Amino acid sequence: MMGECSDILTELESWYQTDQGLNLQASLQSALEPILDTAFGYHLVQVGHTRQQPLCNNSRIHHRAYIAPQGGQHISLVAEAAELPLESESVDVVVAHHCLEFSAQPHQVLRELHRVLTPQGQLLLIGFNPYSLLGMVQRLRGLVGNSLWQEQHAVGRTRLLDWLRLLGFEQENCHFLSPLPVGGSGSGARLAGRLNAWSERHKLPLGGVYVMHAVKQVGGSARPVRRARSRPRLIGLSVPAATPRQGDHAA
């Protein structure tokens, strides 16, 4: 299992270093910025299957943690998304980057994200859209033996919404990014960029990646009972004493 996890980490990080991956990373940053700019609280966590794509550096929340299954330059805590060593209802915002589609336990991962979020906590789920040009290419590459896309089990928006509702989340919005691959700087890339901007502006569900924004409702379903024998020691997140940035809202 650890070997498979290592391979996924390495291959997905390598994909994000391609022209298409770098452009997608920039689109993700742009899509997340206005959401994170209005998200307040004490603690923000990014968790996922990459170690080199920090997406929350511009957040107003000062205490940020980056969690991945293996250590790296940006990683604050090494842990699996299906078993987060964090106290229940201790995190205000969670950014989940490709957490579900490369996990053997996507439902358990989603339950863990729900558990650690505070009531009215915000969840930002990022995943590849299986009903897109990129999704079709990934499936074809998996069929011909590409190890990364063979391990992928993409979760579409409709199914994801069903899972979220069962846990008591309420959808705020869903952004679809980069319907067409953009690479290089030629006329073709510029045209693809304009078409992508038009599609995103009209919120067409064609993007290769989606950002699902949901909020944990106070009256949602009860948190699942977890077996104590399988849980590592929980980490309590204390409120940081740093002085808020000028212009931030008072806590």
Wavefront OBJ file of the C-alpha trace (Angstrom):
o trace
v 0.000 0.000 0.000
v 2.790 2.430 0.858
v 4.533 1.609 -2.436
v 1.366 2.353 -4.395
v 0.920 5.610 -2.491
v 4.511 6.622 -3.261
v 4.035 5.884 -6.955
v 0.825 7.934 -7.103
v 2.493 10.851 -5.326
v 5.489 10.832 -7.660
v 3.518 10.396 -10.872
v 0.827 12.958 -10.039
v 3.473 15.485 -9.021
v 5.291 14.812 -12.304
v 2.049 15.353 -14.235
v 1.603 18.709 -12.514
v 5.041 19.731 -13.823
v 3.912 19.384 -17.445
v 2.676 22.447 -19.356
v -0.913 21.274 -18.920
v -0.432 20.634 -15.219
v 1.234 24.003 -14.605
v -1.587 25.827 -16.387
v -4.140 23.866 -14.372
v -2.325 24.741 -11.152
v -2.545 28.434 -12.054
v -6.276 28.071 -12.813
v -6.828 26.370 -9.457
v -5.033 29.162 -7.633
v -7.196 31.762 -9.389
v -10.432 29.867 -8.651
v -9.586 29.305 -4.977
v -8.350 32.815 -4.231
v -11.757 34.575 -3.955
v -13.159 31.700 -1.878
v -10.226 31.605 0.528
v -10.176 35.405 0.725
v -13.598 35.337 2.392
v -12.955 32.225 4.512
v -12.191 33.040 8.146
v -11.253 30.954 11.144
v -8.238 29.716 13.070
v -7.131 26.622 11.155
v -6.885 25.624 7.489
v -5.723 22.224 6.250
v -4.789 21.111 2.747
v -4.751 17.349 2.312
v -4.181 15.257 -0.789
v -1.984 13.139 -3.009
v 0.612 15.773 -3.893
v 3.346 17.494 -1.922
v 4.355 20.277 -4.315
v 1.060 22.050 -4.997
v 0.327 24.308 -1.999
v -2.941 26.061 -2.835
v -3.591 28.092 0.307
v -0.577 30.364 0.722
v -2.664 33.492 0.139
v -5.363 32.582 2.650
v -6.180 35.067 5.397
v -6.076 32.181 7.892
v -2.622 32.286 9.460
v -2.405 28.750 10.812
v -2.187 26.437 7.781
v -1.164 22.785 7.594
v -0.340 20.748 4.482
v -0.956 17.015 4.966
v 0.217 14.258 2.612
v 0.996 10.529 2.890
v 4.741 11.223 2.610
v 7.007 14.004 3.817
v 8.292 16.836 1.650
v 9.404 20.450 1.632
v 5.926 21.912 2.188
v 4.460 19.105 4.307
v 3.439 19.886 7.887
v 2.083 16.453 8.813
v 2.447 12.985 7.277
v -0.874 11.118 7.371
v -3.405 9.319 5.215
v -6.558 11.234 4.327
v -8.658 8.282 5.492
v -7.155 8.482 9.006
v -6.370 12.073 9.937
v -4.728 12.445 13.385
v -6.657 15.632 14.120
v -9.280 16.322 16.746
v -12.916 16.325 15.693
v -14.393 19.724 14.780
v -11.001 21.416 14.948
v -10.489 22.748 11.384
v -12.319 25.696 9.828
v -11.382 25.105 6.169
v -10.248 21.937 4.388
v -8.854 21.936 0.854
v -8.935 18.337 -0.418
v -6.712 17.986 -3.492
v -7.421 14.744 -5.420
v -8.184 13.015 -2.110
v -11.079 10.820 -3.229
v -10.159 9.553 -6.686
v -6.820 7.993 -5.726
v -8.046 6.480 -2.459
v -9.194 2.903 -1.939
v -11.622 4.293 0.688
v -13.204 7.461 -0.766
v -16.239 7.283 1.535
v -14.005 6.988 4.581
v -11.926 9.937 3.382
v -15.039 12.071 3.067
v -16.209 11.020 6.536
v -12.827 12.037 7.960
v -13.009 15.440 6.288
v -16.493 15.877 7.736
v -15.315 14.797 11.199
v -12.427 17.265 11.494
v -14.405 20.250 10.162
v -16.088 22.625 12.579
v -19.842 23.235 12.220
v -20.234 25.611 9.272
v -16.689 24.662 8.270
v -15.884 24.950 4.578
v -14.788 22.053 2.356
v -13.128 22.614 -1.019
v -12.920 19.352 -2.958
v -10.715 19.297 -6.057
v -10.976 16.386 -8.468
v -10.595 15.435 -12.105
v -13.888 15.573 -13.998
v -14.507 12.154 -15.611
v -16.989 13.742 -18.070
v -14.461 15.972 -19.793
v -11.856 15.786 -22.542
v -9.133 15.382 -19.931
v -11.149 12.671 -18.181
v -11.509 10.740 -21.437
v -7.764 10.980 -22.114
v -6.988 9.761 -18.592
v -9.279 6.751 -18.981
v -7.708 5.847 -22.317
v -4.215 6.119 -20.855
v -5.280 3.892 -17.991
v -6.607 1.295 -20.439
v -3.283 1.166 -22.293
v -1.322 0.658 -19.077
v -0.452 4.066 -17.598
v -0.026 3.237 -13.904
v -1.210 6.602 -12.545
v -4.527 6.633 -14.398
v -5.066 2.929 -13.742
v -5.131 3.792 -10.027
v -7.597 6.641 -10.543
v -11.297 6.224 -9.781
v -12.710 9.611 -10.700
v -15.821 10.793 -8.853
v -18.280 12.841 -10.918
v -20.183 15.827 -9.576
v -23.566 14.067 -9.290
v -22.210 11.162 -7.269
v -20.129 13.494 -5.120
v -23.184 15.632 -4.341
v -25.044 12.514 -3.182
v -22.188 11.613 -0.839
v -22.005 15.152 0.535
v -25.753 15.345 1.211
v -25.667 12.072 3.127
v -23.106 13.590 5.496
v -24.999 16.842 5.923
v -22.967 19.105 3.670
v -24.621 21.827 1.638
v -23.161 22.764 -1.734
v -22.211 26.405 -2.145
v -20.825 26.262 -5.672
v -18.974 24.111 -8.174
v -16.382 25.509 -10.581
v -15.214 23.607 -13.666
v -11.761 24.597 -14.896
v -9.787 24.144 -18.124
v -12.042 22.237 -20.548
v -9.262 22.344 -23.152
v -5.583 21.561 -22.512
v -3.378 24.634 -22.621
v 0.341 24.258 -23.258
v 2.995 26.560 -24.647
v 2.396 30.121 -25.828
v 1.384 29.844 -29.495
v -1.848 30.882 -31.177
v -3.456 27.503 -30.376
v -2.731 27.935 -26.681
v -4.141 31.462 -26.700
v -7.330 30.286 -28.423
v -7.716 27.411 -25.927
v -7.221 29.882 -23.095
v -9.980 32.163 -24.400
v -12.373 29.230 -24.872
v -11.605 27.999 -21.364
v -12.292 31.445 -19.917
v -15.621 31.591 -21.791
v -16.629 28.125 -20.551
v -15.690 28.923 -16.947
v -17.499 32.257 -17.082
v -20.691 30.508 -18.197
v -20.173 27.700 -15.642
v -20.344 24.900 -18.210
v -19.638 21.461 -16.640
v -16.914 20.693 -19.180
v -13.761 21.484 -17.232
v -11.061 18.884 -16.742
v -11.030 19.658 -13.021
v -13.784 20.744 -10.647
v -13.674 22.645 -7.365
v -16.657 21.665 -5.223
v -17.343 24.157 -2.413
v -19.514 22.786 0.397
v -20.331 23.786 3.968
v -20.803 21.418 6.909
v -24.251 22.041 8.349
v -24.756 22.062 12.121
v -27.856 19.889 11.814
v -26.176 17.345 9.552
v -26.019 13.637 10.177
v -24.187 12.424 13.246
v -20.485 11.850 13.013
v -19.574 8.172 12.556
v -18.212 6.315 15.553
v -14.523 5.559 15.056
v -12.698 2.574 16.546
v -10.199 3.802 19.120
v -7.801 0.927 18.472
v -7.274 2.034 14.861
v -6.757 5.737 15.599
v -3.336 7.287 16.060
v -2.832 9.868 18.744
v -4.998 12.896 17.968
v -3.367 16.255 17.532
v -5.048 19.209 19.172
v -4.830 22.411 17.151
v -4.351 25.308 19.531
v -5.448 28.799 18.556
v -2.386 30.720 17.311
v -1.479 33.904 19.140
v -0.259 35.736 16.024
v -1.597 39.239 15.538
v -4.198 39.361 12.708
v -3.185 41.067 9.471
v -4.322 44.665 9.035
v -7.755 44.649 7.440
v -8.666 41.168 8.728
v -11.956 40.743 10.550
v -11.741 40.385 14.299
v -12.243 36.856 15.553
l 1 2 3 4 5 6 7 8 9 10 11 12 13 14 15 16 17 18 19 20 21 22 23 24 25 26 27 28 29 30 31 32 33 34 35 36 37 38 39 40 41 42 43 44 45 46 47 48 49 50 51 52 53 54 55 56 57 58 59 60 61 62 63 64 65 66 67 68 69 70 71 72 73 74 75 76 77 78 79 80 81 82 83 84 85 86 87 88 89 90 91 92 93 94 95 96 97 98 99 100 101 102 103 104 105 106 107 108 109 110 111 112 113 114 115 116 117 118 119 120 121 122 123 124 125 126 127 128 129 130 131 132 133 134 135 136 137 138 139 140 141 142 143 144 145 146 147 148 149 150 151 152 153 154 155 156 157 158 159 160 161 162 163 164 165 166 167 168 169 170 171 172 173 174 175 176 177 178 179 180 181 182 183 184 185 186 187 188 189 190 191 192 193 194 195 196 197 198 199 200 201 202 203 204 205 206 207 208 209 210 211 212 213 214 215 216 217 218 219 220 221 222 223 224 225 226 227 228 229 230 231 232 233 234 235 236 237 238 239 240 241 242 243 244 245 246 247 248 249 250 251
